[in-house]
């Protein structure tokens, strides 16, 4: 665990802000005003400049591998250029010196943390609806958006740039974006047994998808409610940090996982609406709806690993209790085949 992890939340945020201010001149945005948008795994700021609004994202260098960022920014540009989605996705903007779509900065206080990667995006206007405000109409729209993204937004990357893999090994192996050093030491043997059993069940579902063919491509990987903007009634995805080469069906899992926890009473209708929107635009060879549940459980497993990797002081303070609760829910999933959530979504 780094020394940065042990800092109080206010001190962590102050150091991130220092880095954000140091990054702005690289886009000639001197004098721009910063406002917090989010602080979890990354520090994300809204930048108010004379010529408009932007989003500045800072990622810890130890977890933000350069190849992952290259794949992300290339796919975002491709989506904007190659699809007719009404509001496709935010665009990364090149730095004024050198034209790089992201840059690396090292903190002045060497003890604070290692280098971080900084990326500036245009700001996508619109409304982010909490999960509590999403109805069947919005779920159907989100499903249709994902269907168009999966069909028309696929990218052949240039030589030398690989898309991070969100297959079984990519989600649960050491190359996973959810992997952290020493995570095995922070969960009990009983919890590890549950998580391993969930991973095995997910692996069988993923093998079925692979045998069916046409089941994989570029996916968002983290489409929860906070990563969806509605502009003029149309949804668009933001925050492609976890995008990669994975199972199309898995792209439905994060939002359904969230709705299981926050909308349990009307979950069946919401799932049906998302499925109807998604499959309405797909070719005749459709995935099987019953394959969703193991992937939703796999998302819960990924969320446990994400909790173990966090340096955010407030998240770390509640991570052990949340992991215990989520492992208990996964244990019941293994017994019943249905994931029922009461654990909160961060």
C-alpha positions as CSV (number, residue, x, y, z in Angstrom):
1,X,0.0,0.0,0.0
2,X,1.4,3.4,-1.0
3,X,1.9,6.3,1.4
4,X,-0.7,8.2,-0.6
5,X,-3.3,5.6,0.5
6,X,-2.8,6.6,4.1
7,X,-3.4,10.3,3.6
8,X,-6.8,11.9,4.7
9,X,-9.3,12.4,2.0
10,X,-8.9,16.2,1.9
11,X,-5.1,15.9,1.5
12,X,-5.5,13.3,-1.3
13,X,-7.9,15.6,-3.2
14,X,-5.6,18.6,-2.6
15,X,-2.7,16.7,-4.2
16,X,-4.8,15.6,-7.2
17,X,-5.8,19.3,-7.7
18,X,-2.2,20.4,-7.7
19,X,-1.5,17.9,-10.5
20,X,-4.6,19.0,-12.5
21,X,-3.5,22.6,-12.3
22,X,0.0,21.5,-13.5
23,X,-1.6,19.7,-16.5
24,X,-3.8,22.5,-17.8
25,X,-1.0,24.5,-19.5
26,X,-0.2,21.5,-21.7
27,X,-3.5,22.3,-23.5
28,X,-3.1,26.1,-23.2
29,X,-5.9,26.3,-20.7
30,X,-4.1,28.6,-18.3
31,X,-6.5,30.4,-16.0
32,X,-9.2,27.9,-16.5
33,X,-11.3,27.0,-13.5
34,X,-11.5,23.5,-12.1
35,X,-14.5,21.8,-10.4
36,X,-14.6,18.3,-9.1
37,X,-16.7,15.8,-11.1
38,X,-15.7,12.6,-9.5
39,X,-13.0,11.0,-7.3
40,X,-12.9,7.3,-7.0
41,X,-10.3,5.3,-8.8
42,X,-9.4,8.4,-10.7
43,X,-9.6,12.2,-10.2
44,X,-12.0,13.8,-12.7
45,X,-12.4,17.5,-13.0
46,X,-14.7,19.7,-15.1
47,X,-12.7,22.5,-16.7
48,X,-14.4,25.8,-17.3
49,X,-12.4,27.7,-20.1
50,X,-13.1,30.7,-22.2
51,X,-13.9,28.6,-25.3
52,X,-16.1,26.0,-23.5
53,X,-16.1,23.1,-21.0
54,X,-13.9,20.1,-20.9
55,X,-13.3,17.1,-18.7
56,X,-9.8,16.4,-17.3
57,X,-9.1,12.9,-16.0
58,X,-6.0,11.9,-14.0
59,X,-5.1,8.3,-13.6
60,X,-2.5,6.7,-11.4
61,X,0.4,5.7,-13.5
62,X,0.9,2.3,-11.8
63,X,-2.5,1.1,-13.0
64,X,-2.9,3.1,-16.2
65,X,-0.8,1.2,-18.7
66,X,0.1,3.3,-21.7
67,X,-1.2,0.6,-24.1
68,X,-4.6,0.7,-22.4
69,X,-4.8,4.5,-22.9
70,X,-3.8,4.2,-26.5
71,X,-6.6,1.7,-27.2
72,X,-9.1,3.9,-25.4
73,X,-8.4,7.1,-27.2
74,X,-8.2,5.4,-30.6
75,X,-11.6,3.7,-30.1
76,X,-13.2,7.0,-29.0
77,X,-12.0,8.8,-32.1
78,X,-13.2,5.9,-34.3
79,X,-16.6,5.9,-32.8
80,X,-17.0,9.6,-33.5
81,X,-15.8,9.3,-37.0
82,X,-17.4,6.0,-38.1
83,X,-20.8,5.8,-36.4
84,X,-24.0,7.8,-36.8
85,X,-24.9,7.7,-33.1
86,X,-26.6,11.0,-32.2
87,X,-24.3,11.6,-29.2
88,X,-21.6,9.0,-29.5
89,X,-19.0,9.6,-26.8
90,X,-16.6,12.2,-25.5
91,X,-13.5,12.9,-27.6
92,X,-9.9,13.1,-26.3
93,X,-8.1,16.3,-27.3
94,X,-4.4,16.5,-28.2
95,X,-2.0,18.5,-26.1
96,X,-0.8,21.6,-27.8
97,X,2.9,20.6,-27.6
98,X,3.5,17.3,-29.5
99,X,-0.2,16.5,-30.1
100,X,-0.3,13.6,-27.6
101,X,-3.8,12.5,-26.5
102,X,-2.5,12.0,-23.0
103,X,0.5,13.0,-21.1
104,X,2.4,11.8,-18.0
105,X,3.2,14.1,-15.1
106,X,5.2,13.4,-12.0
107,X,4.2,15.1,-8.7
108,X,6.4,17.8,-7.3
109,X,6.1,16.0,-3.9
110,X,7.8,12.7,-4.8
111,X,6.4,11.0,-1.8
112,X,2.8,11.7,-2.9
113,X,2.6,9.0,-5.6
114,X,4.2,7.9,-8.8
115,X,3.6,9.6,-12.2
116,X,0.0,10.0,-13.4
117,X,-1.5,10.1,-16.9
118,X,-3.7,13.1,-17.8
119,X,-6.3,13.1,-20.6
120,X,-8.5,16.0,-21.6
121,X,-11.9,15.3,-23.2
122,X,-14.6,17.5,-24.7
123,X,-17.5,17.9,-22.3
124,X,-20.7,16.0,-23.4
125,X,-23.7,18.1,-22.3
126,X,-26.8,16.5,-21.0
127,X,-28.2,14.9,-17.9
128,X,-26.9,12.0,-15.9
129,X,-29.8,10.2,-14.4
130,X,-29.4,8.2,-11.2
131,X,-30.4,4.5,-11.4
132,X,-33.5,5.5,-9.3
133,X,-34.7,7.7,-12.2
134,X,-34.3,5.3,-15.0
135,X,-37.6,3.8,-16.4
136,X,-38.3,1.2,-19.0
137,X,-38.2,3.7,-21.8
138,X,-34.6,4.8,-20.9
139,X,-33.5,1.2,-20.5
140,X,-34.8,0.4,-23.9
141,X,-32.9,3.4,-25.3
142,X,-29.7,2.4,-23.6
143,X,-30.0,-1.2,-24.9
144,X,-30.5,0.2,-28.5
145,X,-27.5,2.5,-28.0
146,X,-25.3,-0.5,-27.0
147,X,-26.6,-2.5,-29.9
148,X,-25.6,0.3,-32.4
149,X,-22.2,0.7,-30.7
150,X,-21.5,-3.0,-30.9
151,X,-22.6,-3.3,-34.5
152,X,-21.2,-0.1,-36.0
153,X,-18.4,1.0,-33.7
154,X,-15.9,-1.9,-34.0
155,X,-12.3,-0.9,-34.5
156,X,-9.3,-2.5,-36.1
157,X,-6.4,-1.0,-34.1
158,X,-3.2,0.0,-35.8
159,X,-0.2,-2.4,-35.6
160,X,1.5,-2.2,-32.2
161,X,-1.7,-1.1,-30.3
162,X,-3.6,-3.9,-28.6
163,X,-7.1,-3.6,-27.1
164,X,-7.1,-4.7,-23.4
165,X,-8.8,-8.0,-23.1
166,X,-12.0,-8.3,-21.1
167,X,-12.3,-12.1,-21.6
168,X,-12.0,-14.5,-18.7
169,X,-8.3,-14.0,-18.3
170,X,-8.6,-10.3,-18.8
171,X,-11.2,-9.9,-16.1
172,X,-9.9,-12.3,-13.5
173,X,-6.2,-12.7,-14.3
174,X,-3.2,-10.6,-13.3
175,X,-3.6,-8.4,-16.4
176,X,-7.1,-7.4,-15.3
177,X,-7.8,-3.7,-14.7
178,X,-9.2,-4.8,-11.4
179,X,-6.1,-6.6,-10.2
180,X,-4.0,-5.2,-7.4
181,X,-0.9,-6.6,-5.7
182,X,-1.5,-8.4,-2.5
183,X,-5.3,-8.6,-2.9
184,X,-5.2,-12.3,-1.8
185,X,-3.9,-11.2,1.6
186,X,-6.9,-8.9,2.2
187,X,-9.7,-11.5,1.8
188,X,-10.4,-14.6,3.9
189,X,-9.9,-18.2,2.5
190,X,-13.7,-18.6,2.6
191,X,-14.2,-15.5,0.5
192,X,-11.5,-16.6,-1.9
193,X,-13.3,-19.9,-2.3
194,X,-16.6,-18.1,-3.2
195,X,-14.9,-15.7,-5.6
196,X,-13.1,-18.6,-7.4
197,X,-16.3,-20.5,-7.7
198,X,-18.1,-17.5,-9.3
199,X,-15.2,-17.1,-11.7
200,X,-15.4,-20.8,-12.7
201,X,-19.1,-20.4,-13.4
202,X,-18.5,-17.3,-15.5
203,X,-15.8,-19.1,-17.4
204,X,-18.2,-21.7,-18.6
205,X,-20.7,-19.1,-19.8
206,X,-17.9,-17.3,-21.6
207,X,-16.8,-20.5,-23.3
208,X,-20.4,-21.0,-24.5
209,X,-20.3,-17.5,-26.0
210,X,-17.0,-18.1,-27.7
211,X,-18.2,-21.4,-29.2
212,X,-21.3,-19.5,-30.6
213,X,-19.0,-17.1,-32.5
214,X,-19.5,-13.4,-33.1
215,X,-19.8,-12.7,-29.4
216,X,-16.8,-10.5,-28.9
217,X,-15.5,-7.1,-29.9
218,X,-14.9,-3.7,-28.5
219,X,-17.0,-3.0,-25.4
220,X,-17.4,-0.2,-22.9
221,X,-16.9,-2.4,-19.9
222,X,-18.4,-0.1,-17.2
223,X,-21.7,1.2,-18.4
224,X,-23.4,2.0,-15.1
225,X,-25.9,4.9,-14.6
226,X,-23.2,7.5,-13.8
227,X,-21.5,6.8,-17.1
228,X,-24.6,7.5,-19.3
229,X,-25.5,11.0,-20.4
230,X,-29.0,11.9,-21.8
231,X,-28.9,14.8,-24.3
232,X,-32.2,15.7,-26.0
233,X,-33.5,12.4,-24.8
234,X,-30.8,10.2,-26.4
235,X,-28.3,8.3,-24.3
236,X,-24.5,8.4,-24.8
237,X,-21.7,6.6,-22.9
238,X,-18.9,8.5,-21.2
239,X,-15.9,7.3,-19.2
240,X,-14.4,4.5,-21.4
241,X,-11.6,3.9,-19.0
242,X,-12.4,0.1,-18.8
243,X,-13.1,-0.5,-22.4
244,X,-11.5,-3.5,-24.1
245,X,-12.0,-6.5,-26.2
246,X,-14.7,-8.5,-24.5
247,X,-18.1,-10.2,-24.7
248,X,-20.8,-8.0,-26.1
249,X,-23.2,-9.5,-23.6
250,X,-21.0,-8.4,-20.7
251,X,-21.6,-4.8,-21.6
252,X,-25.2,-5.2,-20.3
253,X,-24.0,-6.6,-17.0
254,X,-22.7,-3.5,-15.1
255,X,-26.0,-1.6,-15.4
256,X,-28.1,-4.7,-14.6
257,X,-25.9,-5.4,-11.6
258,X,-26.5,-1.8,-10.4
259,X,-30.2,-2.1,-10.9
260,X,-30.4,-5.4,-9.0
261,X,-29.1,-3.4,-5.9
262,X,-31.0,-0.2,-6.3
263,X,-34.2,-1.2,-8.2
264,X,-34.9,-4.7,-6.9
265,X,-38.7,-4.2,-6.8
266,X,-39.0,-3.4,-10.6
267,X,-35.9,-5.1,-11.8
268,X,-37.5,-7.7,-14.0
269,X,-39.3,-5.0,-16.1
270,X,-36.1,-3.0,-16.3
271,X,-34.0,-6.0,-17.4
272,X,-36.6,-6.9,-20.0
273,X,-36.6,-3.4,-21.4
274,X,-32.8,-3.3,-21.7
275,X,-32.8,-6.7,-23.4
276,X,-35.6,-5.7,-25.8
277,X,-33.7,-2.5,-26.8
278,X,-30.4,-4.4,-27.3
279,X,-31.7,-7.4,-29.2
280,X,-34.1,-5.4,-31.4
281,X,-31.1,-4.3,-33.5
282,X,-29.1,-7.5,-33.4
283,X,-28.9,-10.1,-36.2
284,X,-30.8,-13.3,-36.0
285,X,-28.0,-15.1,-34.0
286,X,-28.9,-13.7,-30.6
287,X,-27.2,-14.4,-27.3
288,X,-29.2,-16.4,-24.8
289,X,-30.8,-14.3,-22.1
290,X,-30.1,-16.9,-19.4
291,X,-26.4,-16.2,-20.0
292,X,-26.8,-12.8,-18.4
293,X,-26.9,-13.9,-14.8
294,X,-23.4,-15.4,-14.6
295,X,-22.0,-12.3,-16.2
296,X,-23.8,-10.1,-13.7
297,X,-22.3,-12.2,-10.9
298,X,-18.9,-11.8,-12.6
299,X,-19.5,-8.0,-12.4
300,X,-20.0,-8.4,-8.7
301,X,-16.7,-10.3,-8.4
302,X,-15.0,-7.5,-10.4
303,X,-16.4,-5.0,-8.0
304,X,-14.9,-6.8,-5.1
305,X,-11.5,-6.7,-6.8
306,X,-12.0,-3.0,-7.6
307,X,-12.6,-2.3,-3.9
308,X,-9.4,-4.1,-2.9
309,X,-7.4,-1.8,-5.3
310,X,-8.7,1.6,-4.1
311,X,-6.5,4.2,-2.5
312,X,-9.5,6.6,-2.0
313,X,-9.6,7.1,1.8
314,X,-13.4,7.0,2.1
315,X,-13.8,3.9,-0.1
316,X,-11.0,2.1,1.8
317,X,-12.8,2.8,5.1
318,X,-15.8,0.8,4.0
319,X,-14.3,-1.7,1.6
320,X,-13.9,-4.7,4.0
321,X,-17.6,-4.5,5.1
322,X,-18.8,-4.2,1.5
323,X,-16.6,-7.1,0.3
324,X,-18.0,-9.3,3.1
325,X,-21.6,-8.4,2.1
326,X,-21.0,-9.0,-1.6
327,X,-19.3,-12.3,-1.0
328,X,-22.3,-13.4,1.1
329,X,-24.5,-12.4,-1.8
330,X,-22.3,-14.4,-4.2
331,X,-22.5,-17.4,-2.0
332,X,-26.3,-17.3,-2.2
333,X,-26.0,-16.9,-6.0
334,X,-24.0,-20.1,-6.2
335,X,-26.7,-21.9,-4.3
336,X,-29.7,-20.4,-6.3
337,X,-28.4,-19.3,-9.7
338,X,-29.8,-15.8,-9.1
339,X,-27.8,-12.8,-7.7
340,X,-29.9,-10.8,-5.2
341,X,-28.2,-7.6,-4.0
342,X,-28.6,-5.5,-1.0
343,X,-25.0,-4.1,-0.9
344,X,-24.8,-0.5,-1.9
345,X,-23.3,0.8,-5.2
346,X,-20.4,3.2,-4.8
